[in-house]
Amino acid sequence: MAISKILHLNPYKNSMSLHLKQGIAYITKDEKTSDGLYVGAVNCSVNNAFDDMMTTKRTYGKTDKRQAYHLIISFEEGECDAETAFEVVKEFTERYLASDYEAIYSIHNDTNHIHGHIIWNSVRFTDGYKYRYEKGDWEKTIQPLVNEICKKHGLSVLDSSKEADKQKEWDVSKNGVFVWNDQIRRDVDECIIRATDFNMFIQLLEEKNYEVKMGKYLAVKPAGMQRFRRLKSLGDEYSENMILKRIDKDSITKSRRRGIPSSPKIRGFRGHIKRKELTGLKKRYFALLYKLGKIKKRSYSNYYHYKDDLRKLRTLQKQYLFISRYDIMTINDIGKTQDMIRQKINVTNKARRVLIAENEAYEDVFEAVRTIKKEKQAATFYKLGDETFHRQNEAVTKAREVLKEANLTYKEACKLEEHYTSLLLECDSKIKQLRNEMRISYGLLKDIKYRREKEREKELQQEITKDKSEVEKSKNKSKDRE
């Protein structure tokens, strides 16, 4: 039996194709694929899959946004060998993708849990259209095709009764491996909001298949976890006393922030009064208070009358500061200033590209830093004896090896990442500021042109009025002579 899970590879902030490149490198690792024995490709070569996909993207001008899709096919432990799994993944790739997409696939057999990976280009090499994953495609097309191929190779088919449990195994966080603490926090937060008292809170946790242990410390164990987790270890907000306080407080004061709609309210004499509690008698009572002068109507804001004037004032202030900053005396000076600003933007963009290139050179180091930051707590639990987090511990170990190869300590790598991040942010801020200056200069030129046109219209109107008056005078003189 095999179950599939589809993921997508999005662009990285400083390098559009970084995740695609890393994904291909990961699924084709020699140590995971028996030295490349279980690696294949369609419509591209194994060794140049990334370059072939990027060539297609550039050909159709679609190098941005979603870069690729990643399908993982996980086989039941002990049900098949690597050869059979490879045939299943190969046949799926050829039947589902070979007509339009460049794809690379592999089998990882370095663990007891054999699984396959398929990465395909988001852009079709045939016509440049992008792959579109619609909601329900997994149930209607992808998993049924996996089932069909598995049945053909003598493997069992996914049982619908086990589908929910298997899907829960794949219910990973968006950017990485499932971490128990995050899931427990989310469930506890949800139960706190829904609960009216502590007993109901415990009941709601049990409804979510948590085992709850009441003792000196409140501890829980979700289904699939080996040991109980003390809630107070999740943070100060999760101690028993704080949970009691939050049950009394959260559903009222935090409901708006969490997106739970609150009852509509109106302004009353003392604070807020719920609209639904105002009966006919209460309305007449407040109307009487208003007539007696006990309640005063709020003063009406005239802000909108001055909104345009304030906007014009701010624009004039920016233009004045721009003229002062660049010592502009004539309209030609504005054009020269624009050229200077454009040159600064180009120089800053070049510096930014250099920083991005240097940043990509250290990407393995930065990725290791992010992995350690994310998984170090889980790795600590593993060292304390919790086998649930062995994968996170392996990820942290590999990340530290990357730092060791780069001859950097964790703190040095963190500082290096902060250094490049701050420089890139500084470049972005400077470019934004310079573009703002360009907008002000264009607005200034537009205003000058508008004022000149108005002055010309005024002069022309004065000349027309003057000519009319002279014509009237001449007519009057001719009448007097007659």
Stockholm file with secondary structure:
# STOCKHOLM 1.0

chainA/1-482         MAISKILHLNPYKNSMSLHLKQGIAYITKDEKTSDGLYVGAVNCSVNNAFDDMMTTKRTYGKTDKRQAYHLIISFEEGECDAETAFEVVKEFTERYLASDYEAIYSIHNDTNHIHGHIIWNSVRFTDGYKYRYEKGDWEKTIQPLVNEICKKHGLSVLDSSKEADKQKEWDVSKNGVFVWNDQIRRDVDECIIRATDFNMFIQLLEEKNYEVKMGKYLAVKPAGMQRFRRLKSLGDEYSENMILKRIDKDSITKSRRRGIPSSPKIRGFRGHIKRKELTGLKKRYFALLYKLGKIKKRSYSNYYHYKDDLRKLRTLQKQYLFISRYDIMTINDIGKTQDMIRQKINVTNKARRVLIAENEAYEDVFEAVRTIKKEKQAATFYKLGDETFHRQNEAVTKAREVLKEANLTYKEACKLEEHYTSLLLECDSKIKQLRNEMRISYGLLKDIKYRREKEREKELQQEITKDKSEVEKSKNKSKDRE
#=GR chainA/1-482 SS CEEEEEEEECCCSSCTTHHHHHHHHHHTCTTTTTTTTTEEEESSCSTTHHHHHHHHHHHTTCCSSCCEEEEEEEECTTTCCHHHHHHHHHHHHHHHTTTTCCEEEEEECSSSSCEEEEEEESBCTTTCCBCCCCTTHIIIIIHHHHHHHHHHTTCCCCCHHHHHHHHHHTCCCTTSSCCHHHHHHHHHHHHHHHCSSHHHHHHHHHHTTEEEECSSSCEEEETTCSSCEEGGGGCGGGSHHHHHHHHHHHHHHSTTTTTCCCCCEEECSSSEEEGGGCCHHHHHHHHHHHHTTSSCCCCCCCHHHHHHHHHHHHHHHHHHHHHHHTTCCSHHHHHHHHHHHHHHHHHHHHHHHHHHHHHHHTHHHHHHHHHHHHHHHHHHHHHTTCGGGHHHHHHHHHHHHHHHHTTCCHHHHHHHHHHHHHHHHHHHHHHHHHHHHHHHHHHHHHHHHHHHHHHHHHHHHHHHHHHHHHHHHHHHHHHHHC
#=GC SS_cons         CEEEEEEEECCCSSCTTHHHHHHHHHHTCTTTTTTTTTEEEESSCSTTHHHHHHHHHHHTTCCSSCCEEEEEEEECTTTCCHHHHHHHHHHHHHHHTTTTCCEEEEEECSSSSCEEEEEEESBCTTTCCBCCCCTTHIIIIIHHHHHHHHHHTTCCCCCHHHHHHHHHHTCCCTTSSCCHHHHHHHHHHHHHHHCSSHHHHHHHHHHTTEEEECSSSCEEEETTCSSCEEGGGGCGGGSHHHHHHHHHHHHHHSTTTTTCCCCCEEECSSSEEEGGGCCHHHHHHHHHHHHTTSSCCCCCCCHHHHHHHHHHHHHHHHHHHHHHHTTCCSHHHHHHHHHHHHHHHHHHHHHHHHHHHHHHHTHHHHHHHHHHHHHHHHHHHHHTTCGGGHHHHHHHHHHHHHHHHTTCCHHHHHHHHHHHHHHHHHHHHHHHHHHHHHHHHHHHHHHHHHHHHHHHHHHHHHHHHHHHHHHHHHHHHHHHHC
//
